Amino acid sequence: MAGRSAPGAALVPRAFDLLGAFDEQHRSLALAELAERTGLASSTTLRIARQLVDVGALERRGDGRYVVGRRIWDLGLLAPVEQDLREIASPYLHDLHAATRATVHLAVREDTRVLYLDRLAGRASVPVVSRVGTHLPLHATGVGKVLLAHAPESVVLEVLGDLPRLTAHTVTQPGVLAAQLERVRREGHATTAEEMTLGACSAAVPIRAGGDGAVVAALGVVVPSLRRDRARLVAALEVAAQGIGRRLRR
């Protein structure tokens, strides 16, 4: 829930209170819900919401509910790391897509979730819930496990303390996930089998940049099964990730 603002607070913090009211479980909100989640008066909420709609930060749908406007995502893409990363990675993503015919993901960690920066849809009919600009759990996705394996200990402990079950195959035991993360660090890649969505498996590798080889992002593919092509997919991912990493270090 967004933080509560004092009545005399400036407009900008209150506007961000409204934007912060939206999350994965609250993608659209009625005016009354916005007021409740921010602690602002209904009249103040309406006034700020209208101003945010006017500048494209919010959109008001036909049913009267509000959703985050596209302009927020467009502005977010101007952040130097994400913008540079997407531009540099783009040709490698397309090459990987052409070589594997799989759905390809470029993702970074944002707090305790995965943020998807780019996605190329695969040719096979595989249920994929990710979209550019959306967040998914770290513990149930291939790119998420890679990012979590290289996250600060405080982040790992927070995630291990809350492992919701998304399918019958989701890893919800902290000890099991911790062992998987150690294997990711040792072997250099992560895999999942129907942990986020039934009928979808994934493989992912880290993208490293900087003189210390810090992990800045993850590159992954989603396919119906990894039983036959796991080694080939991981090899293709590693080649693409290494190429992206070299470009980022220039």
C-alpha positions as CSV (number, residue, x, y, z in Angstrom):
1,M,0.0,0.0,0.0
2,A,1.3,3.5,-0.8
3,G,2.5,5.7,2.0
4,R,0.0,8.1,3.6
5,S,0.5,11.8,3.1
6,A,-0.2,14.7,5.5
7,P,-3.0,17.1,4.4
8,G,-0.5,19.8,3.7
9,A,1.9,17.7,1.7
10,A,3.2,18.9,-1.7
11,L,1.5,17.8,-4.9
12,V,4.4,15.7,-6.2
13,P,4.6,13.3,-3.2
14,R,0.8,13.0,-3.3
15,A,0.9,12.2,-7.0
16,F,3.4,9.5,-6.4
17,D,1.2,8.2,-3.6
18,L,-1.5,7.7,-6.2
19,L,0.9,6.0,-8.7
20,G,2.2,3.8,-5.9
21,A,-1.2,2.5,-5.1
22,F,-1.0,0.3,-8.2
23,D,0.7,-3.0,-8.1
24,E,0.5,-6.5,-9.5
25,Q,-2.7,-7.3,-7.6
26,H,-4.2,-3.9,-8.2
27,R,-3.7,-3.0,-11.9
28,S,-6.9,-1.0,-12.1
29,L,-8.5,1.0,-9.3
30,A,-11.7,2.9,-8.8
31,L,-11.5,6.4,-7.3
32,A,-12.7,5.2,-3.9
33,E,-10.0,2.5,-3.9
34,L,-7.4,5.0,-4.8
35,A,-8.5,7.2,-1.9
36,E,-8.5,4.2,0.5
37,R,-5.0,2.9,-0.5
38,T,-3.4,6.4,-0.3
39,G,-5.2,7.8,2.7
40,L,-6.1,10.9,0.8
41,A,-9.5,12.6,0.8
42,S,-11.8,11.7,-2.1
43,S,-11.8,15.2,-3.4
44,T,-8.0,15.4,-3.3
45,T,-7.7,12.0,-4.9
46,L,-10.0,13.1,-7.7
47,R,-8.2,16.3,-8.3
48,I,-4.8,14.7,-8.5
49,A,-6.1,11.7,-10.6
50,R,-7.5,14.2,-13.2
51,Q,-4.2,16.0,-13.4
52,L,-2.3,12.7,-13.9
53,V,-4.8,11.7,-16.6
54,D,-4.2,15.0,-18.3
55,V,-0.5,14.4,-18.6
56,G,-0.8,10.7,-19.5
57,A,0.5,9.3,-16.2
58,L,-2.9,7.6,-15.6
59,E,-5.7,6.5,-17.9
60,R,-9.4,6.5,-17.0
61,R,-11.3,3.7,-18.7
62,G,-14.9,3.7,-19.8
63,D,-16.0,2.0,-16.6
64,G,-14.5,4.8,-14.5
65,R,-11.5,2.8,-13.2
66,Y,-8.0,4.1,-13.4
67,V,-4.9,2.3,-14.8
68,V,-1.2,3.4,-15.1
69,G,-0.7,5.4,-18.3
70,R,1.8,4.4,-21.0
71,R,3.7,7.6,-20.4
72,I,5.1,6.2,-17.1
73,W,6.6,3.2,-18.9
74,D,7.9,5.4,-21.7
75,L,9.7,7.6,-19.2
76,G,11.0,4.7,-17.3
77,L,12.7,3.4,-20.5
78,L,14.8,6.6,-20.5
79,A,16.6,5.6,-17.4
80,P,20.3,5.1,-18.6
81,V,20.8,1.5,-17.5
82,E,17.6,0.1,-18.9
83,Q,17.7,2.1,-22.1
84,D,21.4,1.3,-22.9
85,L,20.8,-2.3,-22.0
86,R,17.8,-2.7,-24.2
87,E,19.5,-1.1,-27.2
88,I,22.7,-3.1,-26.8
89,A,20.8,-6.4,-26.2
90,S,18.3,-6.0,-29.0
91,P,20.3,-7.6,-31.9
92,Y,21.4,-10.5,-29.6
93,L,17.8,-11.1,-28.6
94,H,16.8,-11.2,-32.2
95,D,19.6,-13.6,-33.1
96,L,18.7,-15.8,-30.1
97,H,15.1,-15.8,-31.1
98,A,15.9,-16.8,-34.7
99,A,18.2,-19.6,-33.5
100,T,15.9,-21.1,-30.9
101,R,12.4,-20.1,-32.1
102,A,11.6,-19.7,-28.4
103,T,10.2,-16.8,-26.4
104,V,13.1,-14.7,-25.4
105,H,13.3,-12.5,-22.3
106,L,15.6,-9.7,-21.1
107,A,15.0,-8.9,-17.4
108,V,16.5,-7.1,-14.4
109,R,15.7,-7.3,-10.7
110,E,13.6,-4.6,-9.1
111,D,13.6,-5.1,-5.3
112,T,12.2,-8.6,-4.9
113,R,10.6,-9.1,-8.3
114,V,11.6,-9.5,-11.9
115,L,11.1,-6.6,-14.3
116,Y,10.8,-7.6,-17.9
117,L,12.6,-5.1,-20.2
118,D,12.1,-6.9,-23.5
119,R,10.4,-9.9,-24.9
120,L,10.2,-11.6,-28.3
121,A,7.4,-14.1,-28.6
122,G,8.3,-17.6,-29.7
123,R,6.7,-19.6,-32.5
124,A,5.6,-22.5,-30.4
125,S,2.3,-22.4,-28.5
126,V,3.6,-21.9,-25.0
127,P,1.6,-20.1,-22.3
128,V,3.7,-17.0,-21.3
129,V,2.4,-14.5,-18.8
130,S,5.2,-12.0,-19.0
131,R,4.9,-8.7,-20.8
132,V,7.3,-5.8,-21.3
133,G,7.2,-3.6,-18.3
134,T,5.5,-6.2,-16.0
135,H,6.8,-7.8,-12.8
136,L,6.8,-11.5,-11.9
137,P,8.2,-13.4,-8.8
138,L,11.9,-14.2,-8.6
139,H,11.5,-17.7,-7.3
140,A,9.3,-19.1,-10.1
141,T,11.0,-17.8,-13.2
142,G,14.2,-18.8,-14.9
143,V,15.5,-15.2,-15.2
144,G,14.3,-14.6,-11.7
145,K,16.3,-17.4,-10.2
146,V,19.4,-16.2,-12.0
147,L,18.9,-12.7,-10.6
148,L,18.1,-14.0,-7.1
149,A,21.2,-16.1,-7.1
150,H,23.3,-13.0,-7.5
151,A,21.2,-10.7,-5.3
152,P,22.3,-9.3,-2.0
153,E,21.7,-11.6,1.0
154,S,19.0,-9.4,2.4
155,V,17.0,-9.8,-0.8
156,V,17.5,-13.6,-0.9
157,L,16.3,-13.9,2.7
158,E,13.3,-11.7,2.1
159,V,12.3,-13.9,-0.9
160,L,13.0,-17.1,0.9
161,G,10.6,-16.0,3.6
162,D,7.6,-15.7,1.2
163,L,7.4,-18.3,-1.5
164,P,3.8,-18.3,-2.9
165,R,2.7,-21.4,-4.8
166,L,1.8,-20.5,-8.4
167,T,1.4,-24.0,-9.8
168,A,1.7,-27.5,-8.4
169,H,5.4,-27.4,-9.5
170,T,6.4,-24.1,-7.8
171,V,9.3,-24.5,-5.4
172,T,7.9,-23.3,-2.0
173,Q,10.5,-24.9,0.4
174,P,13.2,-22.3,1.3
175,G,15.9,-25.0,1.7
176,V,15.1,-26.4,-1.8
177,L,15.3,-23.0,-3.4
178,A,18.5,-22.1,-1.6
179,A,20.1,-25.2,-2.9
180,Q,18.9,-24.3,-6.4
181,L,20.4,-20.9,-6.1
182,E,23.7,-22.3,-5.1
183,R,23.6,-24.6,-8.2
184,V,22.8,-21.6,-10.4
185,R,25.9,-19.8,-9.1
186,R,28.0,-22.9,-9.6
187,E,26.7,-24.0,-13.0
188,G,26.0,-20.5,-14.5
189,H,22.4,-21.0,-15.5
190,A,18.9,-21.7,-14.1
191,T,16.0,-23.7,-15.3
192,T,12.3,-24.0,-14.3
193,A,9.7,-26.6,-15.2
194,E,6.1,-25.3,-15.1
195,E,6.8,-23.4,-11.9
196,M,5.2,-20.1,-13.2
197,T,2.8,-21.4,-15.7
198,L,1.7,-25.0,-16.6
199,G,3.1,-26.0,-20.0
200,A,6.0,-23.6,-19.9
201,C,9.7,-24.4,-19.0
202,S,12.5,-21.9,-19.0
203,A,16.3,-21.6,-19.1
204,A,18.2,-18.5,-18.2
205,V,21.8,-17.1,-17.8
206,P,23.3,-14.0,-16.2
207,I,24.5,-11.0,-18.1
208,R,27.6,-9.6,-16.6
209,A,29.1,-6.1,-17.0
210,G,31.7,-3.9,-15.3
211,G,35.3,-4.8,-14.4
212,D,34.1,-7.0,-11.5
213,G,31.7,-9.0,-13.8
214,A,28.7,-8.0,-11.7
215,V,25.4,-9.5,-12.8
216,V,23.3,-6.6,-14.2
217,A,20.5,-8.6,-16.0
218,A,19.3,-12.0,-17.0
219,L,18.6,-13.5,-20.4
220,G,16.1,-16.4,-20.8
221,V,14.0,-18.5,-23.1
222,V,10.7,-20.1,-22.5
223,V,9.8,-23.4,-24.3
224,P,7.3,-26.3,-23.9
225,S,10.0,-28.7,-22.6
226,L,13.7,-28.8,-21.8
227,R,14.1,-32.5,-22.0
228,R,15.8,-32.6,-25.4
229,D,17.2,-29.1,-26.0
230,R,18.4,-28.0,-22.7
231,A,22.1,-28.0,-23.5
232,R,21.6,-26.4,-26.9
233,L,19.4,-23.6,-25.4
234,V,21.8,-22.9,-22.5
235,A,24.8,-22.7,-25.0
236,A,22.9,-20.3,-27.2
237,L,21.9,-18.2,-24.2
238,E,25.5,-18.1,-23.0
239,V,26.8,-16.9,-26.3
240,A,24.2,-14.1,-26.5
241,A,24.8,-13.1,-22.9
242,Q,28.6,-12.9,-23.4
243,G,28.1,-10.7,-26.4
244,I,25.8,-8.3,-24.5
245,G,28.2,-8.2,-21.6
246,R,31.2,-7.4,-23.8
247,R,29.2,-4.5,-25.4
248,L,28.2,-3.2,-21.9
249,R,31.8,-3.2,-20.8
250,R,33.0,-0.9,-23.6
